[in-house]
Amino acid sequence: MDVTHVLHMNGGIGKSSYANNSLLQKNGISLTKHIREEAIRSLYRSTLPSCLSIAELGCASGPNAFIVVSEIIKIVEKLCKEMNQKCPEYKVFMNDLPGNDFNNIFKSISSFKEKLSNEMKSQIGPCYFYGVPASFYGRIFPNQTLHFLHSSYSLHWLSKVPEGIENNKGNICMSITSPLNVLKAYYEQFQRDFSLFLKCRAEEVVEGGCMVLTFSGRRSENPYSNECCYIWEVMAKALNDMVLEGTIKEEKVDTFNIPIYNPSPSEVKLEVLKEGSFTINRLEVSEVKFESLLESEKGESFNDYGYNVAKCMRAIAEPMLINHFGKAITEELFYRYKEIFNDCMSKEETGIINVTMLLSRKPYARSI
Ligand SMILES: C[S@@+](CC[C@H](N)C(=O)[O-])C[C@H]1O[C@@H](n2cnc3c(N)ncnc32)[C@H](O)[C@@H]1O
């Protein structure tokens, strides 16, 4: 699978769009607000920038792309008043892969600014938006230009499906039945990708600048833990059931693997320490319960976890599934997903594990 070209969330604002099916992620982002608050207060006080550069990496499309930008501007504007400082200008960089629905983001910018000004009850400093359509596993910004980077639920996506996992039959990612070499290949791909990510950001972030990164990860050090790929294992089961009924060819499922790795806190920590350019200020684990999906933003309450999680998974995975299996299977697949998910949930309650870290850029080495 060519991740750069195939991976994107469902665009638009329709009923299967990421914009309308990302409440789980929104709830997860709210769990880490205290970390961002601490980071931006300390960053602003120590640097007092006249222009604050913020980047949202793996922004997708829809309301979640604006949550953190809005939080940051509110905090900074309040600090400026308290400190009697002129408000800075804001440069906001929205990054994702080129297939992302950037237009949807651009169309929302004016309503975002209006809503923010209304909530602040005052004009905010000038705020300029830029789209950055490229993989964050490479350089995407000029040297030393960014103050604050945020990324949620994006860095567990690998740059590619690891090589040498042809024997991961019947699975679509790491699973309890995956052979050991498959787990090793996924972990090594994660190490290569995350260390490259850190190396690139180390050039782009200003001294003292910071990054808040939330991975969909795991608590346990055991890579066979079912905290890991639970939501994907439900999809594997749905696909395998369709193989048994002859709707999908077995070979098609055997050759479908998702480029995802859910790291533990110690695995992310190890890569940061190895790369060496960032200080780890915080490393926390939290859990977004699937229950939190039952309170929809529109006040509708569907007492059906499976229905909500299946919609969320569809918004994330449909383009990738269509690319491999074709369009004909998706309705049936997500109907099955919902049924299987509800069955699993009646046996054990689970959620998504967040691994969040706050990193700050160490001083650059000075030449004498
Ligand atoms: C589940 S969405 C998360 C969106 C949003 N941050 C949120 O929390 O709701 C993951 C996003 O990461 C993006 N992504 C994955 N790999 C990427 C990469 N290498 N470079 C840039 N974006 C990437 C995907 O295209 C997708 O839009």
PDBQT file of the ligand as one rigid body, heavy atoms in Angstrom, charges set to zero:
ROOT
HETATM    1  C1  LIG A 401      -7.363   9.700  12.823  1.00  0.00    +0.000 C 
HETATM    2  S1  LIG A 401      -6.854  11.105  11.957  1.00  0.00    +0.000 S 
HETATM    3  C2  LIG A 401      -6.608  12.248  13.296  1.00  0.00    +0.000 C 
HETATM    4  C3  LIG A 401      -7.064  13.620  12.920  1.00  0.00    +0.000 C 
HETATM    5  C4  LIG A 401      -7.034  14.661  14.028  1.00  0.00    +0.000 C 
HETATM    6  N1  LIG A 401      -5.667  14.942  14.422  1.00  0.00    +0.000 N 
HETATM    7  C5  LIG A 401      -7.855  14.238  15.217  1.00  0.00    +0.000 C 
HETATM    8  O1  LIG A 401      -7.270  14.039  16.291  1.00  0.00    +0.000 OA
HETATM    9  O2  LIG A 401      -9.064  14.107  15.093  1.00  0.00    +0.000 OA
HETATM   10  C6  LIG A 401      -5.171  10.744  11.472  1.00  0.00    +0.000 C 
HETATM   11  C7  LIG A 401      -4.647  11.716  10.458  1.00  0.00    +0.000 C 
HETATM   12  O3  LIG A 401      -3.232  11.565  10.358  1.00  0.00    +0.000 OA
HETATM   13  C8  LIG A 401      -2.888  11.725   9.009  1.00  0.00    +0.000 C 
HETATM   14  N2  LIG A 401      -1.568  11.139   8.766  1.00  0.00    +0.000 N 
HETATM   15  C9  LIG A 401      -1.198   9.847   8.844  1.00  0.00    +0.000 A 
HETATM   16  N3  LIG A 401       0.089   9.694   8.481  1.00  0.00    +0.000 NA
HETATM   17  C10 LIG A 401       0.543  10.938   8.158  1.00  0.00    +0.000 A 
HETATM   18  C11 LIG A 401       1.800  11.435   7.705  1.00  0.00    +0.000 A 
HETATM   19  N4  LIG A 401       2.839  10.621   7.499  1.00  0.00    +0.000 N 
HETATM   20  N5  LIG A 401       1.922  12.761   7.472  1.00  0.00    +0.000 NA
HETATM   21  C12 LIG A 401       0.882  13.603   7.683  1.00  0.00    +0.000 A 
HETATM   22  N6  LIG A 401      -0.340  13.180   8.117  1.00  0.00    +0.000 NA
HETATM   23  C13 LIG A 401      -0.509  11.867   8.345  1.00  0.00    +0.000 A 
HETATM   24  C14 LIG A 401      -4.006  10.985   8.284  1.00  0.00    +0.000 C 
HETATM   25  O4  LIG A 401      -4.069  11.319   6.912  1.00  0.00    +0.000 OA
HETATM   26  C15 LIG A 401      -5.213  11.439   9.076  1.00  0.00    +0.000 C 
HETATM   27  O5  LIG A 401      -5.803  12.580   8.536  1.00  0.00    +0.000 OA
ENDROOT
TORSDOF 0
